[in-house]
Amino acid sequence: MTVRDGKIVQPAISWNTHKFSPQMWEPFAHWVSENHPKDFEAMYMDGGSNYRITEESIRLSERHTRGYVEDVKQGPPSAPRC
């Protein structure tokens, strides 16, 4: 925020997402694009860099978050045995 003469003259909001984004938002967007490509278009804009805020995108996020969490809990797929 900007303060002049002891008064706030310009508030500011900072979404300090430099850790959260690569740990959650980006992997989830990638997972949605791979597992639910049709829903990805309803949920994201600009190839996934911006989230759409609509009733449909919120509903889809709620639905797919459960599947994403289950996949993360299972861990990465095992390498094929030769």
C-alpha positions, 0 to 999 in steps of 0.5 A: 500500500502507499501511505502519504502523510500517515494515510493510506492513499492506495491499497494493494493486493498481492497474491503471493503465489510463487510457491503455490502455483507450481505446487498446485495450480499448474499440476492440477491444470496439467492433470485436467488437460490430460484427463479431461480435455473437454472440461479443460476448455471450460475451466481455463483460458489462454492454454491454462494460464488463466482460470475461468470464473464461471458456475460451470468451471467451479462445478468442474473444479470441485468434481475434478479435485477429488480425482486429482487428489486420488491420483496424487495419493497413488503416486507416479505410475510404476515403470514397466518391468522388462 
